[in-house]
């Protein structure tokens, strides 16, 4: 699957954070609300943490959409069979 162009990782350096947690990151996406922050001692690590989380979240979300579409298709097929049986 192609990368999502709307997905972004925002990073921030904090001067007054605990040691090893100087960098913060959050994932932003217009169609998903994630209130999760990631912490790491450097920007590269915090970006990796956020990216790995987003990839897992994206896979789970796509699987849920696939299951939803399958359930809808089954329900529509069942309704069509019922309508056809009632018409006969």
N, C-alpha and C positions, 0 to 999 in steps of 0.2 A: 504494500500500500504506500502511496505517495505521502510525504510529510505534510502535515497540516499547516498551511501558511498562517493560520490565525493563532496558533499555539506560540506562546512566548514565555521565556523565563526572565524574571526581573530580579536583579541582584542588588545587594546593598552592603556596604562595609560599615560596621559599627565600631566606634572607638571605645565604647564603654561596656562591651559584652564580656561574658566569661571567656577564659582562655580556650582556644580551640573552637569557638563559636563566633568568630569575628565576622564571618560572612553569612548573610541571610539570603534566601532565594524563595520565590513563590512562582507558581505556574499560573499564567493567565490565559484564558480562552473565552471568547464571547458567548459560547453556548454551554459552558460548564462552569459551575461555581465551586472552586476549591479553596477552602480556607486553611490551607496547610502551608507551613513554612518549613524550610530546611536550613540546617546550620552546619557549618564546616569551618576549618581553619583557613581555607583559601578559596578563591573564587572558582577555580577549576573543579575542586571537589564538590562544592555546593551545586554547581551546574550539573555534574554527573548524577548526584543524588536526585535532583529535581527531574532530570531527563528520564532516569530509570523509573521513577514513580509514575511520570506521565505515560510512558510507554505501557506499563502494566495497566494503568487506569484506562488507556485507550483500547487495549485488547479486551478488557472486561466489558467495557461499554459496547464495543462492536459485537461481542458475543451476546450480550443482552438484547441488542437490536435484532440480531439474527434470530434469536429464540422468539422474540416478540413477533417478528414478521412471519415465522413459521406458524405460530399459534393463530395469528390472524388469517392466514391462508387456509388453515384447517377449519376454522370457524366459518369462513366464507363458503368453503366447499360443502360443509355440513348443511348450512342454511340453503344452499342451492339444491342439494339433494332433497331436503325436506320440502322445499317449494315445488320441486318437480314431482315428488310423490303425492303431494296434496292436489296438484293440478290433474293428476291422472285419474 
